[in-house]
């Protein structure tokens, strides 16, 4: 018994000799906020080091349906609260006091130097017809910088399948507008996080279904904070409802009626849309810029195959007013 106890003490002493920088490297690799919060109770040393973690990931476990007069921001706050509530609740009947203590802002405020934050929602935002697939990625600063959208419907492995979906321009424009609205709503949700964590250099909001991504890099985060400062001085923030205003944009659209992928799967109504603000640095763009954005967003796999086919097609330029 004495020998075993001595071995345990020696093992603990060996762990204590690890430098803080190595432990922080491990915490940054873990990144999951729930796990890191649990680590704080391991020891006084862990309790002091966990708040210094720079790379964090917050997964939302479920969405709580809002009341009829609740906005999307309230919904997200409730969702985040629900996802981490079990870590803190002392009993099965939480009080409003406990809920205030466990708010998402309070959870994130336990971390002193967040550099890289990813928030994962449980589901996507778009309600699609069976078989339809829409993927998108939007980059923001104070407003939209760019958005890449890929849509299609997956069909059976048959060359003779009837084409009855996504044949018209109207459907493709609806896809585009729906994705832009979803992106602007997600960007709106991130404003408070951006304002409260001024040291942050990268912020990403994704969903578990892989539908859409909102990304804000260092320069975009700086723009957003500056805009928040303007609002604080009495100038209205550009928003409508519970989302950021989408500026006037130009859309380069490419379309292919039917495509057979390498695995034998037929997809139809395949559409690639690259969206840029009319007055932005990327105004207009071109084939090379479109290819860089599209491949950077969708990479390999079936989405990359579809993009490769579409980039060979002629593009159509459309303009849309701010909404």
PyMOL commands that set and color helices and strands:
alter all, ss='L'
color gray80, all
select helices_A, chain A and resi 2-16+20-30+33-39+44-50+72-87+96-101+104-108+169-196+218-232+287-298+301-310
alter helices_A, ss='H'
color red, helices_A
select strands_A, chain A and resi 55-59+116-121+132-140+144-154+202-207+212-216+239-240+243-244+249-260+266-277+316-320
alter strands_A, ss='S'
color yellow, strands_A
deselect
rebuild
show_as cartoon
